[in-house]
Amino acid sequence: MTTSTIERAYQLARAGRARDLNQLKTQLKADGCRAVDALLAPRSVRGHLEAICAATFRPAAAEGATAQPQERDIVGSGLARS
């Protein structure tokens, strides 16, 4: 069974792969999804997807960069161990 455009939009948004709704639409179209603009036009769908994108987006890590937080980030956040 194939994934609908709406289901795929939510999958991409939850995966943190889209910065905003426009980037999400671009990815969906690149994946071959049809009627993307029409299906994501309802205000409730747009608002929900925008909120998910904003909450989950994480930029791609730079080449050779580690995903681990740096010591200075941990200290500054109050998460450092005593």
Secondary structure, DSSP 8 states (H G I E B T S, - for coil): ----HHHHHHHHHHTT--SSHHHHHHHHHHTT-SSHHHHT-SHHHHHHHHHHHHHH------TT--SS--HHHHHHHT----
